[in-house]
């Protein structure tokens, strides 16, 4: 693959820094980071060493970020903040190279394809406005599509119900919080494996709704997979 990628790297570990540089193709760029504030949206992938970075603040709003730690609590924090993969040290050069390639493939597929993987068996075709789940296809209404598009664009945060009403219905006084709930429930029925215990569209009281597509890399017989 030859497309341009930007890796934001935050670590004080010289061996880890050297490893990242050694597996980075020449057409990629590595940017040294010094703080959470320095992690910008322009980075394609961020690699954050949680032994260096404090975990008492919010995670970066990035398309993809990887976490490295030496404690299980650090990895648990990373997954709660939607890290695409989290490792305990030590990490091999082979693992680092494979995961970076998998990250790039995922980002390219996301940008070039109309299909979005919401989980390992749920796909959203944005062009056809359909959900494919367990070999079944469910059509989305225009309003359901608008809500899902909004949640996808702003998936780094919870979106308050009032903001959803303003964005989708132009703030119509005839649309209530209950109206939004009805539409969200309809979408959940199509995308969730268990709509009563939602994992893709989650909500937090007074904070609103958030789309949380779950991806996790794992190794099996020398190959990397996304689940």
Secondary structure, 3 states (H helix, E strand, C coil): CCCCCEEEEECCCHHHHHHHHHHCCCCCEEEECCCHHHCCCCCCEEEEECCCCCCCCCCCCCCCEEEEECCHHHHHHHHHCCCCEEEECCCCHHHHHHHHHHHHHHHHHHHHCCEEEEECCEEEECCCCEEEECCEEEECCHHHHHHHHHHHHCCCCCECHHHHHHHHHCCCCCCCHHHHHHHHHHHHHHHCCCHHHCCCEEEECCCEEEECCCCCEEEECCEEEEC
